[in-house]
Amino acid sequence: MSVSEPDREVLRQLKDNGDNAAIARPVAHFFYGEREQLYDVAERLEKPGWDEVELAQGEDDFRLVATKITDLSDAAVETMIAEVREAVAGLDVTYDGWETSVEKAN
């Protein structure tokens, strides 16, 4: 598996803003759906590196924000997205992507 074009675009934008991909940082992932389904996603993401799981009710459904501490090398992004795919497999949940901060070397 390789990094998808949408993920590569995010990485490009980060790099254009001076990001150092080798620096580990929190990466927030956004999921939407029914509460019970999102609980299943949260349970599946109970793996090393994942934390700060937050479940909140929105206007029409619930939102889950799960954070992973990772660098943004191609291998790390591939692993992170594979874990997300495993977490939503077979569930009626919408994955709305990820965001993170720009990290610059000192």
Jmol script that loads the backbone (N, CA, C; Angstrom):
load data "model"
ATOM      1  N   MET A   1       0.848  -1.175   0.000  1.00  0.00           N
ATOM      2  CA  MET A   1       0.000   0.000   0.000  1.00  0.00           C
ATOM      3  C   MET A   1       0.893   1.237   0.000  1.00  0.00           C
ATOM      4  N   SER A   2       0.442   2.275  -0.670  1.00  0.00           N
ATOM      5  CA  SER A   2       1.195   3.522  -0.665  1.00  0.00           C
ATOM      6  C   SER A   2       0.309   4.642  -0.134  1.00  0.00           C
ATOM      7  N   VAL A   3       0.915   5.783   0.110  1.00  0.00           N
ATOM      8  CA  VAL A   3       0.179   6.934   0.629  1.00  0.00           C
ATOM      9  C   VAL A   3      -0.783   7.422  -0.455  1.00  0.00           C
ATOM     10  N   SER A   4      -2.055   7.617  -0.099  1.00  0.00           N
ATOM     11  CA  SER A   4      -3.067   8.049  -1.065  1.00  0.00           C
ATOM     12  C   SER A   4      -2.804   9.490  -1.505  1.00  0.00           C
ATOM     13  N   GLU A   5      -3.393   9.858  -2.611  1.00  0.00           N
ATOM     14  CA  GLU A   5      -3.204  11.222  -3.121  1.00  0.00           C
ATOM     15  C   GLU A   5      -3.738  12.279  -2.146  1.00  0.00           C
ATOM     16  N   PRO A   6      -4.931  12.101  -1.542  1.00  0.00           N
ATOM     17  CA  PRO A   6      -5.370  13.110  -0.564  1.00  0.00           C
ATOM     18  C   PRO A   6      -4.398  13.243   0.619  1.00  0.00           C
ATOM     19  N   ASP A   7      -3.879  12.118   1.111  1.00  0.00           N
ATOM     20  CA  ASP A   7      -2.914  12.181   2.212  1.00  0.00           C
ATOM     21  C   ASP A   7      -1.612  12.827   1.745  1.00  0.00           C
ATOM     22  N   ARG A   8      -1.201  12.503   0.534  1.00  0.00           N
ATOM     23  CA  ARG A   8       0.022  13.102  -0.011  1.00  0.00           C
ATOM     24  C   ARG A   8      -0.141  14.621  -0.140  1.00  0.00           C
ATOM     25  N   GLU A   9      -1.346  15.075  -0.492  1.00  0.00           N
ATOM     26  CA  GLU A   9      -1.604  16.517  -0.599  1.00  0.00           C
ATOM     27  C   GLU A   9      -1.478  17.193   0.767  1.00  0.00           C
ATOM     28  N   VAL A  10      -1.998  16.563   1.813  1.00  0.00           N
ATOM     29  CA  VAL A  10      -1.843  17.113   3.166  1.00  0.00           C
ATOM     30  C   VAL A  10      -0.364  17.195   3.520  1.00  0.00           C
ATOM     31  N   LEU A  11       0.380  16.141   3.226  1.00  0.00           N
ATOM     32  CA  LEU A  11       1.818  16.134   3.517  1.00  0.00           C
ATOM     33  C   LEU A  11       2.541  17.227   2.734  1.00  0.00           C
ATOM     34  N   ARG A  12       2.117  17.459   1.497  1.00  0.00           N
ATOM     35  CA  ARG A  12       2.710  18.515   0.666  1.00  0.00           C
ATOM     36  C   ARG A  12       2.452  19.889   1.283  1.00  0.00           C
ATOM     37  N   GLN A  13       1.219  20.109   1.738  1.00  0.00           N
ATOM     38  CA  GLN A  13       0.879  21.392   2.360  1.00  0.00           C
ATOM     39  C   GLN A  13       1.691  21.612   3.633  1.00  0.00           C
ATOM     40  N   LEU A  14       1.842  20.565   4.423  1.00  0.00           N
ATOM     41  CA  LEU A  14       2.650  20.681   5.637  1.00  0.00           C
ATOM     42  C   LEU A  14       4.092  21.033   5.282  1.00  0.00           C
ATOM     43  N   LYS A  15       4.643  20.330   4.301  1.00  0.00           N
ATOM     44  CA  LYS A  15       6.033  20.583   3.890  1.00  0.00           C
ATOM     45  C   LYS A  15       6.195  22.007   3.373  1.00  0.00           C
ATOM     46  N   ASP A  16       5.221  22.476   2.591  1.00  0.00           N
ATOM     47  CA  ASP A  16       5.272  23.844   2.060  1.00  0.00           C
ATOM     48  C   ASP A  16       5.282  24.884   3.174  1.00  0.00           C
ATOM     49  N   ASN A  17       4.778  24.503   4.345  1.00  0.00           N
ATOM     50  CA  ASN A  17       4.759  25.406   5.497  1.00  0.00           C
ATOM     51  C   ASN A  17       5.924  25.157   6.449  1.00  0.00           C
ATOM     52  N   GLY A  18       6.926  24.414   5.985  1.00  0.00           N
ATOM     53  CA  GLY A  18       8.144  24.218   6.763  1.00  0.00           C
ATOM     54  C   GLY A  18       8.123  23.045   7.717  1.00  0.00           C
ATOM     55  N   ASP A  19       7.183  22.114   7.537  1.00  0.00           N
ATOM     56  CA  ASP A  19       7.076  20.978   8.451  1.00  0.00           C
ATOM     57  C   ASP A  19       8.257  20.023   8.321  1.00  0.00           C
ATOM     58  N   ASN A  20       8.678  19.490   9.471  1.00  0.00           N
ATOM     59  CA  ASN A  20       9.693  18.438   9.523  1.00  0.00           C
ATOM     60  C   ASN A  20       8.951  17.134   9.803  1.00  0.00           C
ATOM     61  N   ALA A  21       8.762  16.311   8.783  1.00  0.00           N
ATOM     62  CA  ALA A  21       7.959  15.090   8.890  1.00  0.00           C
ATOM     63  C   ALA A  21       8.513  14.092   9.896  1.00  0.00           C
ATOM     64  N   ALA A  22       9.782  14.209  10.251  1.00  0.00           N
ATOM     65  CA  ALA A  22      10.406  13.257  11.181  1.00  0.00           C
ATOM     66  C   ALA A  22      10.010  13.503  12.632  1.00  0.00           C
ATOM     67  N   ILE A  23       9.404  14.648  12.921  1.00  0.00           N
ATOM     68  CA  ILE A  23       9.032  14.977  14.300  1.00  0.00           C
ATOM     69  C   ILE A  23       7.669  14.367  14.619  1.00  0.00           C
ATOM     70  N   ALA A  24       7.613  13.559  15.682  1.00  0.00           N
ATOM     71  CA  ALA A  24       6.337  12.976  16.122  1.00  0.00           C
ATOM     72  C   ALA A  24       5.467  14.080  16.703  1.00  0.00           C
ATOM     73  N   ARG A  25       4.163  13.972  16.444  1.00  0.00           N
ATOM     74  CA  ARG A  25       3.196  14.945  16.930  1.00  0.00           C
ATOM     75  C   ARG A  25       1.815  14.313  16.949  1.00  0.00           C
ATOM     76  N   PRO A  26       0.849  14.935  17.662  1.00  0.00           N
ATOM     77  CA  PRO A  26      -0.512  14.407  17.652  1.00  0.00           C
ATOM     78  C   PRO A  26      -1.158  14.610  16.273  1.00  0.00           C
ATOM     79  N   VAL A  27      -1.798  13.566  15.780  1.00  0.00           N
ATOM     80  CA  VAL A  27      -2.538  13.628  14.519  1.00  0.00           C
ATOM     81  C   VAL A  27      -3.983  13.253  14.846  1.00  0.00           C
ATOM     82  N   ALA A  28      -4.909  14.196  14.655  1.00  0.00           N
ATOM     83  CA  ALA A  28      -6.319  13.979  14.988  1.00  0.00           C
ATOM     84  C   ALA A  28      -7.064  13.415  13.782  1.00  0.00           C
ATOM     85  N   HIS A  29      -7.874  12.385  14.034  1.00  0.00           N
ATOM     86  CA  HIS A  29      -8.686  11.727  13.003  1.00  0.00           C
ATOM     87  C   HIS A  29     -10.151  11.908  13.371  1.00  0.00           C
ATOM     88  N   PHE A  30     -10.992  12.168  12.365  1.00  0.00           N
ATOM     89  CA  PHE A  30     -12.393  12.499  12.595  1.00  0.00           C
ATOM     90  C   PHE A  30     -13.312  11.450  11.973  1.00  0.00           C
ATOM     91  N   PHE A  31     -14.243  10.951  12.796  1.00  0.00           N
ATOM     92  CA  PHE A  31     -15.197   9.924  12.383  1.00  0.00           C
ATOM     93  C   PHE A  31     -16.598  10.399  12.757  1.00  0.00           C
ATOM     94  N   TYR A  32     -17.592  10.086  11.911  1.00  0.00           N
ATOM     95  CA  TYR A  32     -18.978  10.465  12.176  1.00  0.00           C
ATOM     96  C   TYR A  32     -19.878   9.251  12.017  1.00  0.00           C
ATOM     97  N   GLY A  33     -20.939   9.184  12.840  1.00  0.00           N
ATOM     98  CA  GLY A  33     -21.883   8.086  12.741  1.00  0.00           C
ATOM     99  C   GLY A  33     -22.693   7.941  14.012  1.00  0.00           C
ATOM    100  N   GLU A  34     -23.320   6.786  14.158  1.00  0.00           N
ATOM    101  CA  GLU A  34     -24.106   6.479  15.351  1.00  0.00           C
ATOM    102  C   GLU A  34     -23.176   6.182  16.521  1.00  0.00           C
ATOM    103  N   ARG A  35     -23.632   6.521  17.709  1.00  0.00           N
ATOM    104  CA  ARG A  35     -22.804   6.379  18.903  1.00  0.00           C
ATOM    105  C   ARG A  35     -22.251   4.963  19.069  1.00  0.00           C
ATOM    106  N   GLU A  36     -23.086   3.943  18.923  1.00  0.00           N
ATOM    107  CA  GLU A  36     -22.644   2.567  19.140  1.00  0.00           C
ATOM    108  C   GLU A  36     -21.546   2.176  18.150  1.00  0.00           C
ATOM    109  N   GLN A  37     -21.703   2.605  16.900  1.00  0.00           N
ATOM    110  CA  GLN A  37     -20.700   2.302  15.879  1.00  0.00           C
ATOM    111  C   GLN A  37     -19.378   3.004  16.200  1.00  0.00           C
ATOM    112  N   LEU A  38     -19.469   4.232  16.691  1.00  0.00           N
ATOM    113  CA  LEU A  38     -18.252   4.978  17.031  1.00  0.00           C
ATOM    114  C   LEU A  38     -17.561   4.380  18.251  1.00  0.00           C
ATOM    115  N   TYR A  39     -18.343   3.829  19.180  1.00  0.00           N
ATOM    116  CA  TYR A  39     -17.727   3.105  20.307  1.00  0.00           C
ATOM    117  C   TYR A  39     -16.900   1.929  19.783  1.00  0.00           C
ATOM    118  N   ASP A  40     -17.433   1.251  18.761  1.00  0.00           N
ATOM    119  CA  ASP A  40     -16.684   0.136  18.163  1.00  0.00           C
ATOM    120  C   ASP A  40     -15.374   0.627  17.555  1.00  0.00           C
ATOM    121  N   VAL A  41     -15.417   1.760  16.857  1.00  0.00           N
ATOM    122  CA  VAL A  41     -14.194   2.334  16.281  1.00  0.00           C
ATOM    123  C   VAL A  41     -13.196   2.637  17.392  1.00  0.00           C
ATOM    124  N   ALA A  42     -13.669   3.269  18.461  1.00  0.00           N
ATOM    125  CA  ALA A  42     -12.782   3.625  19.575  1.00  0.00           C
ATOM    126  C   ALA A  42     -12.130   2.383  20.174  1.00  0.00           C
ATOM    127  N   GLU A  43     -12.904   1.323  20.350  1.00  0.00           N
ATOM    128  CA  GLU A  43     -12.346   0.077  20.893  1.00  0.00           C
ATOM    129  C   GLU A  43     -11.288  -0.502  19.964  1.00  0.00           C
ATOM    130  N   ARG A  44     -11.547  -0.449  18.670  1.00  0.00           N
ATOM    131  CA  ARG A  44     -10.590  -0.989  17.704  1.00  0.00           C
ATOM    132  C   ARG A  44      -9.296  -0.167  17.654  1.00  0.00           C
ATOM    133  N   LEU A  45      -9.377   1.095  18.051  1.00  0.00           N
ATOM    134  CA  LEU A  45      -8.189   1.952  18.045  1.00  0.00           C
ATOM    135  C   LEU A  45      -7.459   1.948  19.390  1.00  0.00           C
ATOM    136  N   GLU A  46      -7.835   1.052  20.268  1.00  0.00           N
ATOM    137  CA  GLU A  46      -7.117   0.928  21.541  1.00  0.00           C
ATOM    138  C   GLU A  46      -5.825   0.169  21.287  1.00  0.00           C
ATOM    139  N   LYS A  47      -4.884   0.874  20.651  1.00  0.00           N
ATOM    140  CA  LYS A  47      -3.584   0.315  20.280  1.00  0.00           C
ATOM    141  C   LYS A  47      -2.516   1.287  20.745  1.00  0.00           C
ATOM    142  N   PRO A  48      -1.284   0.821  20.861  1.00  0.00           N
ATOM    143  CA  PRO A  48      -0.203   1.738  21.229  1.00  0.00           C
ATOM    144  C   PRO A  48      -0.127   2.919  20.259  1.00  0.00           C
ATOM    145  N   GLY A  49       0.031   4.107  20.815  1.00  0.00           N
ATOM    146  CA  GLY A  49       0.142   5.317  20.017  1.00  0.00           C
ATOM    147  C   GLY A  49      -1.156   6.079  19.848  1.00  0.00           C
ATOM    148  N   TRP A  50      -2.301   5.409  20.037  1.00  0.00           N
ATOM    149  CA  TRP A  50      -3.605   6.068  19.915  1.00  0.00           C
ATOM    150  C   TRP A  50      -4.081   6.492  21.294  1.00  0.00           C
ATOM    151  N   ASP A  51      -4.582   7.718  21.391  1.00  0.00           N
ATOM    152  CA  ASP A  51      -5.152   8.176  22.657  1.00  0.00           C
ATOM    153  C   ASP A  51      -6.074   9.361  22.420  1.00  0.00           C
ATOM    154  N   GLU A  52      -6.470   9.997  23.501  1.00  0.00           N
ATOM    155  CA  GLU A  52      -7.329  11.176  23.457  1.00  0.00           C
ATOM    156  C   GLU A  52      -8.568  10.956  22.601  1.00  0.00           C
ATOM    157  N   VAL A  53      -9.245   9.862  22.836  1.00  0.00           N
ATOM    158  CA  VAL A  53     -10.479   9.595  22.110  1.00  0.00           C
ATOM    159  C   VAL A  53     -11.589  10.433  22.734  1.00  0.00           C
ATOM    160  N   GLU A  54     -12.273  11.203  21.897  1.00  0.00           N
ATOM    161  CA  GLU A  54     -13.334  12.097  22.361  1.00  0.00           C
ATOM    162  C   GLU A  54     -14.590  11.845  21.541  1.00  0.00           C
ATOM    163  N   LEU A  55     -15.701  11.604  22.215  1.00  0.00           N
ATOM    164  CA  LEU A  55     -16.976  11.383  21.545  1.00  0.00           C
ATOM    165  C   LEU A  55     -17.904  12.530  21.907  1.00  0.00           C
ATOM    166  N   ALA A  56     -18.491  13.175  20.894  1.00  0.00           N
ATOM    167  CA  ALA A  56     -19.388  14.304  21.133  1.00  0.00           C
ATOM    168  C   ALA A  56     -20.588  14.202  20.203  1.00  0.00           C
ATOM    169  N   GLN A  57     -21.729  14.724  20.658  1.00  0.00           N
ATOM    170  CA  GLN A  57     -22.925  14.710  19.828  1.00  0.00           C
ATOM    171  C   GLN A  57     -22.964  15.967  18.977  1.00  0.00           C
ATOM    172  N   GLY A  58     -23.214  15.769  17.673  1.00  0.00           N
ATOM    173  CA  GLY A  58     -23.363  16.883  16.745  1.00  0.00           C
ATOM    174  C   GLY A  58     -24.831  17.108  16.451  1.00  0.00           C
ATOM    175  N   GLU A  59     -25.106  17.886  15.401  1.00  0.00           N
ATOM    176  CA  GLU A  59     -26.493  18.181  15.034  1.00  0.00           C
ATOM    177  C   GLU A  59     -27.245  16.932  14.586  1.00  0.00           C
ATOM    178  N   ASP A  60     -26.619  16.149  13.718  1.00  0.00           N
ATOM    179  CA  ASP A  60     -27.305  14.995  13.129  1.00  0.00           C
ATOM    180  C   ASP A  60     -26.784  13.648  13.595  1.00  0.00           C
ATOM    181  N   ASP A  61     -25.556  13.618  14.092  1.00  0.00           N
ATOM    182  CA  ASP A  61     -24.959  12.354  14.498  1.00  0.00           C
ATOM    183  C   ASP A  61     -23.876  12.628  15.535  1.00  0.00           C
ATOM    184  N   PHE A  62     -23.095  11.618  15.801  1.00  0.00           N
ATOM    185  CA  PHE A  62     -22.021  11.761  16.778  1.00  0.00           C
ATOM    186  C   PHE A  62     -20.691  11.889  16.055  1.00  0.00           C
ATOM    187  N   ARG A  63     -19.737  12.512  16.750  1.00  0.00           N
ATOM    188  CA  ARG A  63     -18.389  12.674  16.201  1.00  0.00           C
ATOM    189  C   ARG A  63     -17.397  12.052  17.164  1.00  0.00           C
ATOM    190  N   LEU A  64     -16.475  11.301  16.604  1.00  0.00           N
ATOM    191  CA  LEU A  64     -15.378  10.726  17.372  1.00  0.00           C
ATOM    192  C   LEU A  64     -14.091  11.352  16.864  1.00  0.00           C
ATOM    193  N   VAL A  65     -13.273  11.842  17.790  1.00  0.00           N
ATOM    194  CA  VAL A  65     -11.943  12.337  17.444  1.00  0.00           C
ATOM    195  C   VAL A  65     -10.948  11.432  18.150  1.00  0.00           C
ATOM    196  N   ALA A  66     -10.114  10.767  17.373  1.00  0.00           N
ATOM    197  CA  ALA A  66      -9.081   9.882  17.917  1.00  0.00           C
ATOM    198  C   ALA A  66      -7.728  10.437  17.493  1.00  0.00           C
ATOM    199  N   THR A  67      -6.798  10.489  18.420  1.00  0.00           N
ATOM    200  CA  THR A  67      -5.492  11.081  18.157  1.00  0.00           C
ATOM    201  C   THR A  67      -4.405  10.025  18.232  1.00  0.00           C
ATOM    202  N   LYS A  68      -3.503  10.082  17.273  1.00  0.00           N
ATOM    203  CA  LYS A  68      -2.340   9.200  17.281  1.00  0.00           C
ATOM    204  C   LYS A  68      -1.091  10.064  17.309  1.00  0.00           C
ATOM    205  N   ILE A  69      -0.139   9.695  18.167  1.00  0.00           N
ATOM    206  CA  ILE A  69       1.152  10.370  18.214  1.00  0.00           C
ATOM    207  C   ILE A  69       2.070   9.641  17.239  1.00  0.00           C
ATOM    208  N   THR A  70       2.513  10.351  16.203  1.00  0.00           N
ATOM    209  CA  THR A  70       3.337   9.719  15.171  1.00  0.00           C
ATOM    210  C   THR A  70       4.106  10.763  14.382  1.00  0.00           C
ATOM    211  N   ASP A  71       5.159  10.305  13.721  1.00  0.00           N
ATOM    212  CA  ASP A  71       5.809  11.169  12.739  1.00  0.00           C
ATOM    213  C   ASP A  71       5.008  11.043  11.448  1.00  0.00           C
ATOM    214  N   LEU A  72       5.403  11.756  10.422  1.00  0.00           N
ATOM    215  CA  LEU A  72       4.649  11.718   9.171  1.00  0.00           C
ATOM    216  C   LEU A  72       5.473  11.198   7.998  1.00  0.00           C
ATOM    217  N   SER A  73       6.355  10.239   8.293  1.00  0.00           N
ATOM    218  CA  SER A  73       7.052   9.556   7.203  1.00  0.00           C
ATOM    219  C   SER A  73       6.017   8.777   6.398  1.00  0.00           C
ATOM    220  N   ASP A  74       6.353   8.442   5.158  1.00  0.00           N
ATOM    221  CA  ASP A  74       5.416   7.664   4.342  1.00  0.00           C
ATOM    222  C   ASP A  74       5.007   6.376   5.046  1.00  0.00           C
ATOM    223  N   ALA A  75       5.967   5.683   5.646  1.00  0.00           N
ATOM    224  CA  ALA A  75       5.668   4.418   6.331  1.00  0.00           C
ATOM    225  C   ALA A  75       4.723   4.639   7.505  1.00  0.00           C
ATOM    226  N   ALA A  76       4.943   5.704   8.274  1.00  0.00           N
ATOM    227  CA  ALA A  76       4.085   5.988   9.433  1.00  0.00           C
ATOM    228  C   ALA A  76       2.675   6.343   8.984  1.00  0.00           C
ATOM    229  N   VAL A  77       2.547   7.121   7.913  1.00  0.00           N
ATOM    230  CA  VAL A  77       1.225   7.494   7.404  1.00  0.00           C
ATOM    231  C   VAL A  77       0.511   6.258   6.864  1.00  0.00           C
ATOM    232  N   GLU A  78       1.213   5.400   6.146  1.00  0.00           N
ATOM    233  CA  GLU A  78       0.610   4.163   5.644  1.00  0.00           C
ATOM    234  C   GLU A  78       0.084   3.310   6.793  1.00  0.00           C
ATOM    235  N   THR A  79       0.881   3.161   7.849  1.00  0.00           N
ATOM    236  CA  THR A  79       0.463   2.372   9.014  1.00  0.00           C
ATOM    237  C   THR A  79      -0.747   2.998   9.683  1.00  0.00           C
ATOM    238  N   MET A  80      -0.707   4.315   9.876  1.00  0.00           N
ATOM    239  CA  MET A  80      -1.794   5.036  10.532  1.00  0.00           C
ATOM    240  C   MET A  80      -3.100   4.861   9.760  1.00  0.00           C
ATOM    241  N   ILE A  81      -3.058   5.026   8.448  1.00  0.00           N
ATOM    242  CA  ILE A  81      -4.268   4.905   7.632  1.00  0.00           C
ATOM    243  C   ILE A  81      -4.744   3.451   7.578  1.00  0.00           C
ATOM    244  N   ALA A  82      -3.837   2.494   7.576  1.00  0.00           N
ATOM    245  CA  ALA A  82      -4.235   1.081   7.624  1.00  0.00           C
ATOM    246  C   ALA A  82      -4.985   0.792   8.923  1.00  0.00           C
ATOM    247  N   GLU A  83      -4.520   1.357  10.031  1.00  0.00           N
ATOM    248  CA  GLU A  83      -5.206   1.163  11.314  1.00  0.00           C
ATOM    249  C   GLU A  83      -6.587   1.803  11.292  1.00  0.00           C
ATOM    250  N   VAL A  84      -6.720   2.953  10.649  1.00  0.00           N
ATOM    251  CA  VAL A  84      -8.028   3.602  10.516  1.00  0.00           C
ATOM    252  C   VAL A  84      -8.959   2.723   9.684  1.00  0.00           C
ATOM    253  N   ARG A  85      -8.465   2.214   8.573  1.00  0.00           N
ATOM    254  CA  ARG A  85      -9.296   1.345   7.718  1.00  0.00           C
ATOM    255  C   ARG A  85      -9.768   0.108   8.473  1.00  0.00           C
ATOM    256  N   GLU A  86      -8.874  -0.486   9.251  1.00  0.00           N
ATOM    257  CA  GLU A  86      -9.257  -1.647  10.067  1.00  0.00           C
ATOM    258  C   GLU A  86     -10.323  -1.254  11.084  1.00  0.00           C
ATOM    259  N   ALA A  87     -10.195  -0.066  11.657  1.00  0.00           N
ATOM    260  CA  ALA A  87     -11.121   0.375  12.704  1.00  0.00           C
ATOM    261  C   ALA A  87     -12.533   0.601  12.179  1.00  0.00           C
ATOM    262  N   VAL A  88     -12.674   1.010  10.917  1.00  0.00           N
ATOM    263  CA  VAL A  88     -14.005   1.294  10.372  1.00  0.00           C
ATOM    264  C   VAL A  88     -14.561   0.152   9.523  1.00  0.00           C
ATOM    265  N   ALA A  89     -13.771  -0.883   9.297  1.00  0.00           N
ATOM    266  CA  ALA A  89     -14.204  -1.994   8.443  1.00  0.00           C
ATOM    267  C   ALA A  89     -15.512  -2.604   8.947  1.00  0.00           C
ATOM    268  N   GLY A  90     -16.478  -2.711   8.049  1.00  0.00           N
ATOM    269  CA  GLY A  90     -17.750  -3.345   8.373  1.00  0.00           C
ATOM    270  C   GLY A  90     -18.703  -2.481   9.176  1.00  0.00           C
ATOM    271  N   LEU A  91     -18.336  -1.239   9.444  1.00  0.00           N
ATOM    272  CA  LEU A  91     -19.188  -0.345  10.227  1.00  0.00           C
ATOM    273  C   LEU A  91     -19.758   0.757   9.334  1.00  0.00           C
ATOM    274  N   ASP A  92     -20.900   1.294   9.734  1.00  0.00           N
ATOM    275  CA  ASP A  92     -21.517   2.406   9.009  1.00  0.00           C
ATOM    276  C   ASP A  92     -21.028   3.712   9.635  1.00  0.00           C
ATOM    277  N   VAL A  93     -19.755   4.014   9.384  1.00  0.00           N
ATOM    278  CA  VAL A  93     -19.092   5.180   9.961  1.00  0.00           C
ATOM    279  C   VAL A  93     -18.421   5.944   8.828  1.00  0.00           C
ATOM    280  N   THR A  94     -18.489   7.254   8.884  1.00  0.00           N
ATOM    281  CA  THR A  94     -17.810   8.097   7.902  1.00  0.00           C
ATOM    282  C   THR A  94     -16.492   8.567   8.480  1.00  0.00           C
ATOM    283  N   TYR A  95     -15.405   8.295   7.767  1.00  0.00           N
ATOM    284  CA  TYR A  95     -14.086   8.806   8.152  1.00  0.00           C
ATOM    285  C   TYR A  95     -13.874  10.094   7.377  1.00  0.00           C
ATOM    286  N   ASP A  96     -13.620  11.186   8.101  1.00  0.00           N
ATOM    287  CA  ASP A  96     -13.534  12.506   7.478  1.00  0.00           C
ATOM    288  C   ASP A  96     -12.108  13.035   7.396  1.00  0.00           C
ATOM    289  N   GLY A  97     -11.125  12.162   7.564  1.00  0.00           N
ATOM    290  CA  GLY A  97      -9.745  12.573   7.383  1.00  0.00           C
ATOM    291  C   GLY A  97      -9.035  12.941   8.670  1.00  0.00           C
ATOM    292  N   TRP A  98      -7.861  13.560   8.496  1.00  0.00           N
ATOM    293  CA  TRP A  98      -7.005  13.866   9.635  1.00  0.00           C
ATOM    294  C   TRP A  98      -6.396  15.248   9.490  1.00  0.00           C
ATOM    295  N   GLU A  99      -5.931  15.758  10.634  1.00  0.00           N
ATOM    296  CA  GLU A  99      -5.237  17.040  10.650  1.00  0.00           C
ATOM    297  C   GLU A  99      -4.171  17.012  11.726  1.00  0.00           C
ATOM    298  N   THR A 100      -3.199  17.884  11.579  1.00  0.00           N
ATOM    299  CA  THR A 100      -2.123  17.976  12.555  1.00  0.00           C
ATOM    300  C   THR A 100      -1.497  19.354  12.469  1.00  0.00           C
ATOM    301  N   SER A 101      -0.544  19.589  13.336  1.00  0.00           N
ATOM    302  CA  SER A 101       0.160  20.865  13.350  1.00  0.00           C
ATOM    303  C   SER A 101       1.446  20.776  12.538  1.00  0.00           C
ATOM    304  N   VAL A 102       1.932  21.921  12.102  1.00  0.00           N
ATOM    305  CA  VAL A 102       3.236  22.009  11.451  1.00  0.00           C
ATOM    306  C   VAL A 102       4.284  21.983  12.552  1.00  0.00           C
ATOM    307  N   GLU A 103       5.255  21.081  12.421  1.00  0.00           N
ATOM    308  CA  GLU A 103       6.346  20.971  13.396  1.00  0.00           C
ATOM    309  C   GLU A 103       7.657  21.300  12.699  1.00  0.00           C
ATOM    310  N   LYS A 104       8.358  22.274  13.243  1.00  0.00           N
ATOM    311  CA  LYS A 104       9.630  22.704  12.648  1.00  0.00           C
ATOM    312  C   LYS A 104      10.779  22.332  13.569  1.00  0.00           C
ATOM    313  N   ALA A 105      11.885  21.954  12.965  1.00  0.00           N
ATOM    314  CA  ALA A 105      13.082  21.629  13.748  1.00  0.00           C
ATOM    315  C   ALA A 105      13.611  22.907  14.388  1.00  0.00           C
ATOM    316  N   ASN A 106      14.146  22.776  15.588  1.00  0.00           N
ATOM    317  CA  ASN A 106      14.691  23.953  16.283  1.00  0.00           C
ATOM    318  C   ASN A 106      16.055  24.305  15.779  1.00  0.00           C
TER     319      ASN A 106
END
end "model"
wireframe off; spacefill off
backbone 0.3
color backbone group
